[in-house]
Amino acid sequence: MEPNAIPGLTARLASRLVRKALVSFEEAAKFFPEGKAEITGLPIRAEFFAIPLKPREETLTVLITGGSRGSRSLNNATRASWPLFRKSEFPVRFIHQTGADAHAELAREFEASGLEGEIVPFLSDMPAAFTRADLVVGRSGAGAVAELAAARKPSILCPFPFAADDHQLRNAEAFARAGAARLVLDREMTGVRLFDEISALGREPGALEQMAGSAGNFARPGAAQRAADLLEELGRIT
């Protein structure tokens, strides 16, 4: 099973030997012999598929998450964007998972910003946070983009720049090409860029709804069942 848009080194080396490769992106299929790759998606929790489409409200709710330990780049950019949102009076509400190390400082600064929202060190119920969000800002690992697809959430993706084979960038590029996400490189993720991206999407009629539909095209709700069925099939053949 290869969940990224570009297979890892082990998958590439084994590509000629495998009976079947279960992939999540069409881009990954070309690394395997013709007929060997099947697009099944990555098995993820059923709760993400059950998230209803969120009607747009006057205030845009933005979920920012850099993973369980947080992201320094996203934390710094978000902090730098607060004065810009405050000055512009753009109607926004933040749900920001900072990671434990940065939480106390960011929580104090956010309280003083006068903006609406919550700053937390960790989100134990990510499907619930997704349900509340109109837009998600985060990294683009295989699990993260699979959850975005299942929940049909528009996103701003900032790939982790040191991921092996730059696979997070390739995942984000696939989503961006399909119109499911906006791609911002880590080195370009500043407070101004984050403010510009969020406010532009929030002001453009229908933009978030269109991105949500495009994200849903990547969703594969039967991934776990298909993988299990295939293992049984191959086991009987063997």
Residue pairs with C-beta under 8 A, 6 or more apart in sequence:
1 21
1 22
1 23
1 40
1 42
1 227
2 8
2 11
2 21
2 22
2 23
2 24
2 28
2 31
3 23
3 24
3 41
3 42
3 142
3 143
3 146
4 24
4 25
4 28
4 142
4 167
4 170
4 171
5 24
5 25
5 27
5 28
5 167
5 170
5 171
5 173
5 174
6 27
6 28
6 31
6 165
6 166
6 167
6 170
7 15
7 23
7 28
7 31
7 32
8 164
8 165
8 167
9 164
9 165
11 21
11 31
12 31
15 21
15 31
15 32
15 33
15 36
16 33
18 32
18 36
19 36
19 234
20 36
20 37
20 38
20 230
20 234
21 28
21 29
21 32
21 36
21 37
21 38
22 37
22 38
22 40
22 223
22 226
22 227
22 230
23 29
23 32
23 37
23 38
23 39
23 40
24 39
24 40
24 41
24 42
24 142
24 146
24 218
24 220
25 39
25 170
25 171
25 174
25 218
26 39
27 170
27 174
28 37
29 37
29 39
31 37
38 226
38 230
39 220
40 220
40 222
40 223
40 226
40 227
41 146
41 149
41 218
41 219
41 220
41 221
41 222
41 223
42 142
42 143
42 146
42 220
42 223
43 223
43 224
43 227
44 143
44 146
44 147
44 150
44 223
45 127
46 221
47 127
48 127
48 130
48 147
48 150
48 151
49 150
49 151
49 219
49 221
50 127
51 127
51 130
51 131
51 150
51 151
51 152
51 153
52 131
53 152
53 212
54 131
54 132
54 133
54 134
56 134
56 208
56 209
57 134
58 91
59 91
59 92
59 93
59 116
60 90
60 91
60 92
60 93
60 134
60 135
60 198
60 202
61 92
61 93
61 94
61 95
61 132
61 133
61 134
61 135
62 92
62 93
62 94
62 95
62 133
62 134
62 135
62 136
62 137
62 198
63 95
63 96
63 97
63 129
63 130
63 132
63 133
63 135
63 136
63 137
63 138
64 74
64 78
64 94
64 95
64 96
64 97
64 136
64 137
64 138
65 74
65 96
65 97
65 123
65 126
65 129
65 136
65 137
65 138
66 72
66 73
66 74
66 75
66 97
66 99
66 138
66 139
67 99
67 138
67 139
67 141
67 144
68 97
68 99
68 122
69 99
69 100
69 101
70 97
70 98
70 99
70 100
70 101
70 102
70 103
70 121
71 99
71 138
71 139
71 158
71 160
72 102
73 158
73 186
73 189
74 137
74 138
74 139
74 158
74 189
75 96
75 98
75 99
75 102
75 106
76 191
77 189
77 190
77 191
77 193
77 194
78 94
78 96
78 106
78 137
78 191
78 194
79 106
79 109
79 191
80 190
80 191
80 192
80 194
81 191
81 192
81 194
81 195
81 198
82 109
82 110
82 113
82 115
82 191
83 113
83 191
84 191
84 192
84 195
85 92
85 115
85 195
85 199
86 113
86 114
86 115
88 195
88 199
90 198
90 199
90 202
91 202
92 115
92 116
92 117
92 198
92 202
93 115
93 116
93 117
94 110
94 115
94 116
94 117
94 118
94 119
95 117
95 118
95 120
95 123
95 129
95 132
95 133
96 106
96 110
96 117
96 118
96 119
96 120
97 120
97 121
97 122
97 123
97 129
98 106
98 107
98 119
98 120
98 121
99 121
99 122
100 121
100 122
103 119
103 120
103 121
106 119
107 119
110 117
110 119
123 129
126 147
127 151
130 136
130 147
130 151
130 153
133 153
134 154
134 202
134 208
135 153
135 154
135 155
135 156
135 198
135 201
135 202
135 208
136 148
136 153
136 154
136 155
136 156
137 155
137 156
137 158
137 194
137 198
138 144
138 155
138 156
138 157
138 158
139 157
139 158
139 159
139 160
139 168
140 157
140 158
140 159
140 160
140 168
140 169
140 171
140 172
140 175
140 181
141 160
141 163
141 167
141 168
141 171
142 167
142 171
145 157
145 171
145 172
145 175
145 218
146 218
146 220
148 155
148 175
148 180
148 181
148 215
148 218
149 180
149 215
149 216
149 217
149 218
149 219
149 220
150 219
150 221
151 215
152 212
152 213
152 215
152 216
152 219
153 212
153 215
154 180
154 181
154 201
154 207
154 208
154 211
154 212
154 215
155 175
155 180
155 181
155 182
155 211
155 215
156 181
156 182
156 184
156 194
156 197
156 198
156 201
157 171
157 172
157 175
157 176
157 181
157 182
157 183
157 184
158 172
158 184
158 185
158 186
158 189
159 166
159 168
159 169
159 171
159 172
159 183
159 185
159 186
160 168
160 186
161 169
161 185
161 186
161 187
163 169
169 185
172 181
172 183
173 183
175 181
175 183
175 215
175 218
176 182
176 183
178 214
178 217
178 218
179 210
179 211
179 214
180 211
180 214
180 215
180 217
180 218
181 211
181 215
182 197
182 201
184 193
184 194
184 197
200 207
201 207
201 208
201 211
202 208
